[in-house]
Amino acid sequence: AGRREFALAFLVAAPVINPIVIVTTWLAFRSAELVILRLLLTVLAAVAVAIVVSRLRRDIALPLDAASDAPGAEGHAPAGPSTWAPRILEEFFELFQFLVVGAALAAAIQVFADQEEFLSARGVFLSIAAMMFLAFLLSICSSVDAFVVAGLGGAIGLGPALGFLVFGPLVNLKSIPMYLRLFSGPAVVLLVVICAQVAFAGAAIAELRAW
């Protein structure tokens, strides 16, 4: 179980907890507070997801085909080096399809959707929720999303910007299909709910404290 917790935490945190994202976030906002808050909330979400999902029964946490293909399962011998290359290629092409579809949807939303509508929500909580929803739809790479938010200028506050920067890299149109490839439906639902709760609560507290 411990290994699964580490793997889950790594999977969730990796899009944000890396030097490139840290540097680009700092360059975009020049705010140590925002950088630290983004990292802390991402780590909190990763730890929460790892603890909750890893406690599920194996048949709930993982897809059935993954459980049946596990090394040592009945009727399956442990995979050797000769089977790694075909498996890697199979996984690559399956995930690549998800990336292409997600990128196409994100590009269409950026071109045809009026993003001002997402910023017009009145009230702190609605603004945070709107920016989190926008981040989910746009599926922008975590290494450049800070510049997108910074380009909005004073249109949004610390809380909505933080909600966008924390929730978007963890849960978006491109990541959901990949999560479903790795985990079962109930596990993915839990992952999305936990990430949304952490991002929303953290962003709301940061915004209200800034007042």
C-alpha positions in Angstrom: 0.0 0.0 0.0 2.9 2.4 0.7 4.2 2.2 -2.8 0.8 3.0 -4.2 0.6 6.1 -2.0 3.9 7.3 -3.2 2.9 6.7 -6.8 -0.4 8.5 -6.4 1.2 11.5 -4.7 3.9 11.7 -7.4 1.2 11.4 -10.2 -0.9 14.3 -8.8 2.0 16.6 -7.7 4.3 16.2 -10.7 2.6 18.7 -13.0 3.3 21.5 -10.5 6.1 20.4 -8.2 9.1 20.8 -10.5 11.7 23.5 -11.1 10.3 24.7 -14.4 6.8 25.5 -13.1 8.2 27.1 -10.0 10.4 29.4 -12.1 7.7 30.3 -14.6 5.2 31.0 -11.8 7.7 33.4 -10.2 8.5 35.1 -13.5 4.8 35.6 -14.3 3.8 37.1 -10.9 7.0 38.0 -9.1 5.1 36.9 -5.9 6.8 34.5 -3.5 3.5 34.2 -1.7 1.6 33.0 -4.7 4.4 30.5 -5.6 4.5 29.1 -2.1 0.7 28.8 -1.8 0.6 27.1 -5.2 3.1 24.5 -4.1 1.6 24.0 -0.7 -1.9 23.4 -2.0 -0.7 21.1 -4.7 1.2 19.0 -2.1 -1.8 19.0 0.2 -4.0 17.8 -2.7 -1.5 15.1 -3.7 -1.2 13.8 -0.1 -4.9 13.8 0.4 -5.6 11.9 -2.8 -2.8 9.4 -2.1 -4.2 8.6 1.4 -7.8 8.3 0.4 -7.5 6.4 -2.9 -4.9 4.0 -1.7 -7.2 3.0 1.1 -9.8 1.7 -1.4 -10.0 -2.0 -2.2 -7.8 -3.0 -5.1 -10.8 -3.8 -7.4 -12.2 -0.3 -6.7 -9.0 1.7 -6.9 -7.6 0.1 -10.1 -9.3 -0.9 -13.4 -10.3 -4.6 -13.6 -8.0 -5.3 -16.5 -5.1 -3.8 -14.6 -5.8 -6.0 -11.6 -6.0 -9.1 -13.7 -2.8 -8.3 -15.6 -0.8 -7.7 -12.5 2.4 -9.7 -12.1 1.7 -12.9 -10.2 -2.1 -12.9 -10.9 -3.6 -16.2 -11.8 -2.8 -17.2 -15.3 -0.3 -14.4 -15.8 3.5 -14.9 -15.5 5.6 -11.9 -14.4 6.4 -9.7 -17.3 10.0 -9.9 -18.7 12.1 -7.5 -20.6 10.9 -8.9 -23.9 7.3 -7.7 -23.2 8.2 -4.2 -22.0 8.7 -2.5 -25.4 5.3 -3.6 -26.9 3.6 -2.6 -23.7 5.3 0.8 -23.7 4.3 1.4 -27.3 0.7 0.4 -26.6 0.4 2.7 -23.6 2.0 5.6 -25.6 -0.4 5.4 -28.5 -3.4 5.0 -26.2 -2.4 8.1 -24.1 -1.4 10.0 -27.2 -5.0 9.7 -28.5 -6.3 11.3 -25.3 -3.7 14.1 -25.6 -4.7 14.9 -29.1 -8.4 15.0 -28.3 -7.9 17.1 -25.2 -5.6 19.5 -27.0 -8.1 19.9 -29.8 -11.0 20.6 -27.4 -8.8 23.1 -25.4 -7.8 24.9 -28.6 -11.4 25.1 -29.8 -12.5 26.6 -26.4 -9.7 29.2 -26.5 -10.7 30.2 -30.1 -14.4 30.2 -29.9 -15.4 30.7 -26.3 -15.7 34.1 -24.8 -13.3 33.9 -21.8 -14.7 37.1 -20.4 -17.8 35.2 -19.4 -15.8 33.1 -17.0 -14.4 36.2 -15.4 -17.7 38.1 -15.0 -18.9 36.0 -12.0 -19.6 38.3 -9.1 -18.4 37.4 -5.6 -15.3 35.7 -4.4 -16.5 32.1 -4.4 -18.1 32.3 -7.8 -15.0 33.9 -9.3 -12.8 31.1 -7.9 -15.2 28.5 -9.2 -15.3 30.1 -12.6 -11.5 30.2 -12.9 -11.2 26.6 -11.8 -13.8 25.6 -14.4 -11.9 27.7 -17.0 -8.7 25.9 -16.1 -10.4 22.6 -16.5 -11.6 23.5 -20.0 -8.5 25.1 -21.3 -6.1 22.3 -20.1 -3.1 24.6 -20.4 0.4 23.2 -19.7 1.4 24.0 -16.2 4.7 25.5 -17.3 2.9 28.4 -19.1 -0.5 28.7 -17.4 0.9 31.3 -15.0 1.6 33.7 -17.9 -2.0 33.2 -19.1 -3.4 34.2 -15.7 -0.9 37.0 -15.3 -2.0 38.4 -18.7 -5.4 39.0 -17.3 -3.9 41.8 -15.2 -6.1 43.1 -12.4 -9.2 41.4 -13.7 -8.9 38.7 -11.0 -7.6 38.5 -7.5 -5.2 36.2 -5.7 -7.9 33.6 -4.9 -9.2 33.1 -8.4 -5.7 33.0 -9.8 -4.6 30.5 -7.2 -7.7 28.3 -8.0 -6.8 28.3 -11.7 -3.1 27.5 -11.1 -3.7 24.7 -8.6 -6.7 22.9 -10.0 -5.9 23.2 -13.8 -2.7 21.1 -13.8 -4.2 18.4 -11.6 -7.7 18.0 -13.2 -8.5 19.0 -16.8 -9.8 17.7 -20.1 -6.6 16.0 -21.0 -5.8 14.4 -17.6 -9.3 12.9 -16.9 -9.0 10.3 -19.8 -5.5 9.4 -18.6 -6.7 9.0 -15.0 -9.4 6.7 -16.2 -6.8 4.6 -18.1 -4.9 4.2 -14.8 -7.6 4.0 -12.2 -11.3 3.0 -11.9 -14.2 5.4 -12.2 -14.8 5.7 -8.4 -11.1 6.4 -7.8 -11.0 9.1 -10.4 -14.2 10.7 -9.0 -12.6 10.8 -5.6 -9.4 12.3 -7.1 -11.4 15.1 -8.8 -13.5 15.9 -5.8 -10.5 16.0 -3.4 -8.4 18.2 -5.8 -11.4 20.5 -6.3 -12.0 20.9 -2.6 -8.4 21.6 -1.7 -8.0 24.1 -4.6 -11.3 25.9 -3.8 -10.8 26.1 -0.1 -7.2 27.2 -0.3 -8.0 29.8 -2.9 -11.0 31.1 -0.9 -8.9 31.4 2.3 -6.1 33.2 0.4 -8.5 35.6 -1.2 -10.4 36.4 2.0 -7.1 36.8 3.9 -5.8 39.2 1.3 -8.8 41.5 2.1 
